[in-house]
Amino acid sequence: MKQNKKIGLISYHSGHNYGTMLQAYALQFCIEKMGYDAVEYINYVDGKPFKEASFRVKLKKIKDKLNSGIRPLLYNFLYKQQFSTIKDKFDCFYSGCIKTSSVLYSSLAELKENPPLYDIYIVGSDQTWNPTFLKDNGAYFLTFAAEDADKNSYASSLGVALLTDEVKGIYANYLQSFNHISCRESYGCEILSGVLNRKIEHVLDPTLLLTPDDWQNIESPRIIDEPYILCYCLGYKKSIRNFARKLGETHNMKVYYIVSNYLDIQEENHLFGIGPCDFISLIRHASYICTDSFHGTIFSINYGRNFYSFCKRDGDINKGDNSRIPTLLKEFSLESRLKFDVFEEEPDIDYEKVNVYLNNERRQSIDFLNRILK
């Protein structure tokens, strides 16, 4: 039965990043599937937009780091013909799959001056409560909404395992008026539970609310016909690419690299122009996946793939954004899939056990979302 409530979502929904856009799509899709038609993202964009200027900076870094005598004409080609296809794919996905408010807000002041009105407000996922991005910005804590507004969060992420006392005080003030609060990381629940002296629900990342069948609605047709290994890395660790290369040699498979930075461009089978729909298709059909991406790991689990995950940065795996992937793997009892510099294969994953946990968590997470909506 269709519901008449108007629901306003807010999160990092427009960034040209696979996890950012796919988690935004997933939460909206799930709520619509539950019978709510009037669901949209508050079109608030405070991050760095995906502009050509940013690619010029990236291109300069590539040229400086490679320093291999490649002619500038080649870089011009990579920039104009290849990098631009990424922007086009994300823009196409955003305009076709993400519903937003007609009004664009570029600051908290604009939100407060002309606040968007909804029956229910939900702060989404994707590090919306990461203190690194806080900058005294209350937008992602719904400070622009009326005092008696129905304020909630679904899978909001702190992104870090520790908060300073100062930040805890700010969060306590911001969140005291929320009706339902949930986090996607267990340590986020523990931290906020202590700050607010109330239970904080642990729920799945929005992308896991959707089954592989749900994702088929937007997934691209198979891109690579042969068996392959997929490498998707956001960081600059050569050791991860080396791991993927050795895995390919062991299994006599080509390794394909989704271009994220200059290291990927140096690989023979690098892939430009990969949009969100292509991304999930590449994961679905890969024989093995090597990734330092949180959502790369999540989609690997959702699609039942054999994968190896790595921390994006050097240092303590329990600090900063390094902690997200180990925490996720522990929840699914997949700690052995976290690898470091040494090449070491693991047996294939027993997804019968993993899926029992996933299906149970999916049910509980959807139940929590239902409690917000009803």
VOZA-444727 format. One record per residue (C-alpha): x, z, y; residue in three letters. Coordinates in steps of 0.02 Angstrom, whole numbers, plus 50000, padded with zeros to 5 digits. Each point is the difference from the previous one (the first is absolute). Layout:
<sites>
XZYAla...
</sites>
This chain:
<sites>
500005000050000Met500664995150171Lys500445014050120Gln499714999350188Asn501425011250057Lys501304992350114Lys501755004649942Ile501574998950106Gly501704999649914Leu501665002350085Ile501744997449929Ser501514988750016Tyr498934985249947His500784985050088Ser501875001549964Gly500794985149913His500455010249849Asn499264997849826Tyr499595018249972Gly499295002550175Thr498784985649992Met499525001749818Leu499615018650013Gln498924996250153Ala499074986549905Tyr499795011249847Ala499185014650090Leu498804988650092Gln499594990449839Phe499685016049903Cys498805007150130Ile499064983550009Glu499894999649811Lys499185017250010Met498584992450102Gly500565001650181Tyr499974983850098Asp500455006450174Ala501835004149966Val501374995050120Glu501715005050061Tyr500155006350177Ile501084986350072Asn501345011850062Tyr501764992749997Val501385011150064Asp501404993549889Gly501194985550028Lys499044983749983Pro500654986049891Phe500724988850135Lys501274986050001Glu501135011150105Ala500175012249857Ser500544985749887Phe501334994950124Arg500725017549988Val499884999549810Lys500814982949995Leu501455006050108Lys500285014549880Lys499994987949855Ile501304989050084Lys501095014850045Asp499935007749827Lys500234984249898Leu501454993950106Asn500324986449875Ser500204984750108Gly498294992949963Ile499524987850136Arg498785006050134Pro498874985349957Leu499635008249833Leu499495016250086Tyr498884990250117Asn499184992149849Phe499765016849915Leu499235007150157Tyr498844985850049Lys499474993749830Gln500135015049885Gln499785016150096Phe498514993050094Ser499084997349836Thr500025018849969Ile499165003150167Lys498724986549964Asp499565007549831Lys499775017450070Phe498984993850147Asp498884990249883Cys499735015049887Phe499665011550147Tyr498734988650082Ser499124996249836Gly500045016649908Cys500115014450126Ile498465003950104Lys500365008050168Thr499105005950155Ser499714987050135Ser500935010650126Val501905000649989Leu500815016650047Tyr501855000950041Ser500135018350052Ser499225016949970Leu499455000050182Ala498974984349970Glu499205008049847Leu499525015450099Lys499364989950147Glu498864989249892Asn499885008849830Pro499324989849855Pro498435008149929Leu499705001949813Tyr498955011049887Asp501555004049896Ile501844998950045Tyr501344998549865Ile501875000550030Val500774988849869Gly501645000149907Ser501724992550027Asp500965013950088Gln498715002750137Thr500575018150012Trp501874997149987Asn500795011150134Pro501334986850031Thr498654989150079Phe499025014250080Leu500674999050179Lys498615011950054Asp498754986349957Asn498345007149944Gly499184983349960Ala500275001849813Tyr499295017650012Phe498414993650082Leu500255009650162Thr499014986650091Phe498425003749899Ala498675012450057Ala500235018349954Glu498544999649878Asp500464983149924Ala500094998349810Asp501904999149980Lys500864997549833Asn501564993349918Ser500304990149843Tyr501765000349925Ala500855003150166Ser501875000849971Ser501285011250084Leu501384988949935Gly501215014849995Val500125015749895Ala500385012150143Leu499215003750169Leu500745010350141Thr499045015150063Asp499664990650162Glu499204985349908Val499015011849888Lys499265007850157Gly499514982950068Ile499204995049834Tyr499055016549987Ala499244996650170Asn499584981949963Tyr499255002649827Leu498965015650020Gln498434989950040Ser500144988249850Phe498645001449868Asn500954992549853His501894998349987Ile501024991649864Ser501784994049975Cys500744987349882Arg501565010549962Glu499865016949916Ser501305007650116Tyr498954994650148Gly498535009849928Cys501095015449976Glu500704999350177Ile498334997450087Leu499145012849889Ser501235012950064Gly499804994250179Val498095000049999Leu499675013549870Asn498774988949908Arg500014988549848Lys500674982650032Ile499474987249871Glu501284989549909His499384982049982Val500694983049952Leu500714987550122Asp498574988150047Pro500814985549906Thr499745009549837Leu498145002050032Leu499874981549957Leu500224994049821Thr500984984149960Pro498304991449983Asp499575005350178Asp501644992950063Trp499624983249922Gln498784997050144Asn501474996250114Ile501474997249883Glu500924983250009Ser500144989049845Pro501585002349898Arg501504994650103Ile501424999449872Ile499604992049832Asp501465006949899Glu500315018349950Pro500935008550142Tyr500655015950076Ile499405004350175Leu501115009350123Cys499215006950158Tyr501095011550105Cys499735006150177Leu501705008550011Gly501774993350001Tyr500685006549834Lys500964986749907Lys499925010849844Ser498144996549981Ile500274981250006Arg501435002249876Asn498845009749884Phe498734985950006Ala501354987149968Arg500635009249845Lys498225002049939Leu499794981250016Gly501604996749903Glu499455012049863Thr498304991749978His500544982250043Asn498774999150146Met500194994150178Lys499875013150137Val498934995750151Tyr500265009450163Tyr498635002550130Ile500964998250162Val500065016250097Ser501734999350077Asn501634990450001Tyr500515005749825Leu498544990749923Asp500424983950091Ile501674999749911Gln499154999549830Glu499664983249918Glu498165002749961Asn499415007850162His498184998450051Leu499464997250180Phe498214998750060Gly499295013349884Ile498365006750068Gly499005015149937Pro499004989649875Cys501614992249934Asp500825017149988Phe498735007149879Ile500004983849898Ser501895000949982Leu499885017949937Ile498584996349879Arg500974986249912His501765007550002Ala500805005449838Ser501035013250090Tyr500035006550178Ile501415008450097Cys499465007950164Thr500375013550128Asp498264997850074Ser498665013349982Phe498634987049986His501094988849893Gly500045014649878Thr498135003350016Ile499494982149965Phe501204999549852Ser499095015149927Ile498274993050039Asn500414983649914Tyr500845008349852Gly501714992150028Arg501685005749938Asn500935005050157Phe501485009450069Tyr499895009350165Ser501395005350118Phe500175010550156Cys500164989350155Lys501325011050080Arg501545009549943Asp499945018949999Gly498845013449933Asp498544992349905Ile498915014650052Asn500204997450187Lys499264987950125Gly499114984749935Asp501125000449846Asn498835013149930Ser498474988849988Arg500484989949847Ile500695014449893Pro498425010050040Thr498904985349950Leu500944997149837Leu499885018449956Lys498114999650022Glu499894985949872Phe501325007649884Ser501114984950031Leu501555009050065Glu501124989649885Ser499594984450102Arg500985006750149Leu501754992649995Lys501585001450103Phe501634990349996Asp500264999449812Val499164986049901Phe498985008249864Glu498484992549915Glu498505010149943Glu498724996549863Pro498424990950052Asp498755011150088Ile498585007149894Asp498574995750117Tyr498685007349885Glu500505017450060Lys500304994550179Val498294991950013Asn499125015649938Val500755009450147Tyr499694985750122Leu498174997849952Asn499685018750015Asn500845000950170Glu499054984550056Arg498345008149956Arg500455016150091Gln500614990650153Ser498414989650011Ile498995016049980Asp500935007350148Phe499654984450102Leu498175001649953Asn499975017850066Arg500664993750167Ile498694986550010Leu498505010449945Lys
</sites>
